[in-house]
Amino acid sequence: MEKTITPTKISGTVSIPGSKSHTIRALLIATLAEGKSIIKNPLYSLDTLSCIEACKAFGAKIVAEDEKIIVEGLDINQFKQSKDEISIDVGNSGTTLYLATAVAGLRRGKTNFTGDKQIQNRTAETLLASLEDLGVTVIRNNANNAPYTIQGPFKGGKTRMECKTSQFLSGLLIAASLADEKTTIEVPLLNEQPYVTMTLNWLEKQEAEIKAYEGYYNFEIEGGAIFHNFEETICGDFSSATFFFCAPVITRSTLTIENLDRNDSQGDKEVLSILAEMGARIEWKDTSVTVSAQDCTVNGISIDLNTMPDALPALAITAAFSSGRTRIYNVEHARFKETDRIKACAQILKQAGIEITEHRDGLEIIGGTFSSCTIDSLDDHRLAMSAAIAALGAEGPIKILNAEAASVTFPNFYDLIDKISN
């Protein structure tokens, strides 16, 4: 799908859909819990649908309604002993793949995993190696990328795992909580730490016994947990909201963004602090925040994005509309997402006439005039949405190729762009 967006000021209010990260964790934990769980205000997107299908493959019974998902979970002991061979296609959902891969290690039967072309180009090497350390059998069909096959039992023990993505550790923490024996995990490298905090918060509600040592360098998981049914409301997704945080800064407008919990563990809420440092005005009121850059000078700054790599495309675009130099660094793991986002962002900005220097771990951007051009999303949802907010402040129209990629995490994104455009 091609979509052309023309420059415009924006105003009004948008309501952000539920968090993808919370929704997927809720679905998997509900699947592994006894009884019937209710997930309110979930995100309905392609990633969510992939996770629902994975949970059904594991044996959960799921009913998806307009504003809630009802999950009838499994008997964990029967799940561990199940010997059926099952297959799971995660589509484009890396979160589903890595969390479900670890969970599958609890089953005696084989679980075959695959995904789309992007997923098959993303390595799971350190996760698979740690699962093997803990007793799981891994059958590799494509080096350390999907497709691969997982077969338990997950025996527990000790492992050491570098986590270029926090999803590896989140998956192990969930699975190890349910294992029969104690598990110790040494983590010499951890990116995206707030998403591990999110997983720990979910597991704390399930009364899992986990000791996390300072800096999240070591974990001790007792095992033997029994997950219980729950009823939870999913708060808005700060990663999705980031595009609407940045849009008024790019266009020097004012916008109110609703359905957010400022106390939630999502790392991308820090985007608001970054925009404030650049010169925008940020005002919270209950579950909404107003971002304004009217009559503001927006300046380039240095930004450490290690904890929130998903914000890279939107902030790189925002930097192109600022005064002076912006340095984005410590985010090399953004090269291992749906695309090499550092390289892709550099190419987009060059196309638009922005002075850009690409580094191993980030970008240096000199703000300037964003020229009319055609931008290919490369089937990356965050690149598609970043191109859209760039168009709002560009010198002329921006044509977005493969614009439909936004539906992976934000199905009504373009509807909201239309709603706020003047």
N, C-alpha and C positions, 0 to 999 in steps of 0.2 A: 504494500500500500504506500502510495505517495501522498504527502500532505504538505501544503504550503501555508505558512503562517506569516502574516504581515506585521510590521512594527505597530505598537499601540501602547498607550498608557493603560494601566490596569487599576481596578478598584473593586471594593466589595468584600465578600466573605466566602471562604471555601471550607468545607468539612472534609477532613482527611480520613480515609478508610482505615480499618484496623491494621495492626502491625503484622506483617508477614512473619517476622521472626517469632513473635508470641504465638501466632495462630498455628504454625507448624509444630512448635514445642507442645502446645496444648493438645493437638491432635495425636501426637505420638504418645504422650504421657497418658492421655485418656484411653488410648488403645491398650496400654499396658496396665490399666487400672481395673479393678473389679467394679462391676456395676455400671450405671448409666451416668455419663458426664454431659454437661451442657456448656457449650462455648458460645457466648453471646458476642455480637458485633465482630464476627470473624472477618478477615480479608477473604473475599472471593476473587481469585485470580488464577492464572494458569499454574503458578507455583502451588497454590493451595489445592487445586484439583489434583495435581501430581501427588501431593502428600496424602490426600484422601484415598486415592487409588492404592497407594502403598500400604496404608493402614488396613484397607479392605483385603488386600492380598495377605496380610498377616493374620486376618481372621476377624477383625472388628466389624460390627454392624453400624453403619453410619447413615443418618438421615440429615440432609442439608436443607434447611429452610431459609427463608428470606433473611432473617436477622439472627439466626442461631444454627449451630450444628450440634446434633445429638449423637453421641458416641457410646455404644454399648461395648465395653472393654472385654478383655480376655482373662481367663484364669491363667495366671503367670506360670504356674507349674505345668499345665497342659501345653502352654506356648513353648516352654523350654523343651518339652519332650516331643513336640510335633516333628514328624519325619517327612512330611510332604515336601516335594520340591515345588517351589513357587518362583515366579518371575515378576520383577518390578521394573517398569520403565518410568524414570523420574522426569522425562522431558527435559526442560531446561533448569530444573530446580536443584542447585548444588546443596542447599540446606537440607532438602529431603534426602538426597543421596547420602551425604556423609552421616547424618544422624541415623537414618534407617540402616545404613551399612553396619554401624556398631550394634544397633538393636538386633539385627539379623544374626549376629554372632551368638545370641542367646539360644537360638533354635538348633535342634539336632539335624533338621532337614536342610537341604541346600536352598539358598536364595540367590537367584541370578539377577544381577543389576545391569541396566543399561540406561542410556539417555540420548539426547540429541547430539549433533556434531560438536557443539561447544562443550558439552559435558564430557564427551569422549576425548577431548583435548586437554582436560584438566586432571592433573595427577592427584592421586590419593595415597601416594607412596608411604608417608610416615604413619598415616592411619592404619593402612593395611599391615604394615610391619608391626605396629603395636598390638593389633588384634592377634597376630600370630604369636607374639610374646605371651599373650594371655590365654593361649590354648585354642584359638579359632583357626580353622583351616581356610586358606584363601587360594582360590584357583584363578590365576591371571590369564586372561585371553588377549590383553592389549597392554603389555608391560604393567604399569601401575595405574592405568586409567580404566574406566568402565569401557566395555563390559568385563565384569568379573563375577565370581561366585563366592559366596560366604557360607560356611557351615560350622556350627558350634560343636561342642559346647564352649562357652566363655568361662574358663576355669578361674580367672583371677591371677594374681601374682604381681610381678613388677614389670614396668616398661618405662622407656624414655622416649619422648615424642616431641619433635619440633613442630610447631603449629603455625604455618604460614597463614592458615585460616583458622579462626577460633572454632569453626564447625567440627573439626576433628576432635577437639577436646570436649566439646559439648556432647557429641555422640558417645564418647567413652564414658563420661560422667553418668549419663542416663543408663547405659548398659551395665556399667560396673555396680551401680546402686542395686540392681536386681540380680547380680551374679551370686553364686552360692558362697564364694570365698572373698576375702579382702583383696583389694587392688591398690597398688601404689603407683602413681604416675609422676615421673620427673619431667618438667616442662622447661627446657633451656631457652626456648624461643616461643613467645606467644604474641601474636598480633590480634587486634580487635578485642581487647580484654573485656569491655563492657558486655559483650554478648555471652561471655562465660558467666559473668555476674548474673545475667538474665536467666541462664540455665540453672545456676545454683539457687536462685530465688524460687524457681518452679520446684526444684527438688527439695528445698527446705519445707515448702508447703506439704510435700509428700512424706516429710519426716525421715528422709534419707540421711544416713550418718556419713557426713563428708567433712573432713578437715582440710581446709585450704590454707596453706602457709603463706607468709608475707610475700607479696609480689606474684602470687600464683605460680611459684616455681615448683611446688610439690603439692600433691594431693594424696590423701588416704581415704579410701572409700570402703566402708565396712562390708557392704553387700548384704543380701538377705532382706532388702526392703520389700514392702508390699504397698503398691500404689493403690490409692482409694479414689473413688469417683468424686467429682467436684463440679462446681458451677462457677465460671469465671467470665468476666467481661473483658474483652480485648481492647486496649486503648489504641489511639491513633498511631500511625507509623511515622516516626520522625524521619526515616530515610526517604519516604515518599513526600513528606512535608517539606523536605529540604528544597525542592524545586520551587515551592510557593513561598518559602522564606527568601530565596534568592531573587525571584521574579520582581518584587517591588524595588529591590536594590538596583537591579539591572535597568529598570525603567524609570527610576527616581519617582516611584509612586508609593501608595499606601495600601496594604492588604491585611485582612484579618483571617487567621487560620484557626479553625476550631477542631474539637475532639482530640485534645492532646493532654497528657498527664506530665506536667513538668518535673515530677518526682520519679518518673519511670527510669529504669536502668538503661534504656537505649542510648548508645553512645552518640548518635547523630543529633541529639538535642544540643550538643555543644556548638553546632553550626550557628546557632543564635548568638553565642558569645563571640564567635569569629566575626560575624557580620556587624556586631556592635563595635568591635575593635576597629573594623574598617570604616566605621562612621555612621552606620544605620541606627535608628531609634527602635528599641525593642520594649514592648509594654505587655506584660501578662495580666490577664483578668480571668480568674478561675481556670477553665479548661480551654481558653483561647488566648492567642498571642497576636498582637498587631505589630507588623514590621513596616517601617516607613523610612524612605530615603528622600522624601521631598525636601528640597532646599538644603540637602546635605552634601558635603564633600566626602566621597568614598575613596579611600586611599588603599594602596597595596600594602600588604603586611607579610610576615613570615608565618606559615601555618604548618604545624606538625599534625599530619593526618593518620598517624599509625593506628589509632583506636577506631577510626571511622573512614575506611577507604572508600565506602560507597558514596561518600560526599565529594569525592575528587572531581567527577565531571561537572557537577553543578557549580562548585567553587572555582574551578578553572575557568568556566564561562564567566562567572561573576568578576573574576580578576581581570578579564579582558575589558570590562566596562569600568574599571577603577582608574585612579590616577597613580602613575608611578609603577613600581616593580612589586610583584607578588612572588614569593618563593613558597612552593608547596613541597614538603620533603617528608622523609621517613615513611614512605608509603609504597615501597617496592612491591608489596604483595598485591597492589592493584593491577599489576601485570598478569596476575593469574586468575582473574575473574572471567566473566563471559567473553571478554576480549582482553588484550593488553591495553588497559585503559590509559596508561601513561602515554603510550605511543599513539593511541587513537585520538586522545585529547589534543596532543601536539599537532597531529595532522589536521584536525578540525580547525584549530585556531590559525594555523598557517593558511588554510584555504580562505579564511575570512580576513586575511591581511594583518593578523596580530603578530607582533614580535614574540617569539617563543623559543626557549632553549630547553631541550629534553635532557634530563639527568637519569641516572640509574634508579634513583629512589624518588623522583618527582619532576617538577617543572618550574621554570622561571618565566614569568609572563609580564610583559610591559603593556599596560592598558592603552587602548587606542580606539579606532573606529572599526566596528565589526561590519564587514562588507556583506552585501547580498551574495549568496552562494547556494550550492546544493550540498547537503550533508547526508552521508550514508550512515545509518545507525549501526551497521554491521550486525544486525539482529540483537543488539545489546539494548535492553530496556532503558538503562540509565543514560546511554548516549542519545537515544531518541528523545527522551524528556529534556535533556540538557540542550539539544538543538532547538527544541520548541521554546524554551525560555530565552535562549539567545535571540531568536527571531523577534521576540517582543521588543527588544531594544536595538535591533540591528539597523543598518543604514537603509536596507531594503528587504524585500521578502526572502525568506529562507525556505527552500524545498527540502523536505526530509524524506529520504528513501528508507523503505522498511520501517515505516513509522509505527506499524502495528506491534512492534516489539514491546511497546509500553505496557501492553496488556498482561505481560508476565507477572507484574506486581501491582499495576495501577490501571485497571480496565477503563475507568471513566476519566482518565487524565485529560484527554483532549476536550471532553465536555466541560470540564472545569476551566480549562484555558479559555474556551469560548465564553463561558459565563462571566469571567472577570475582565474580558477585553472590552474596551470602550469603543 
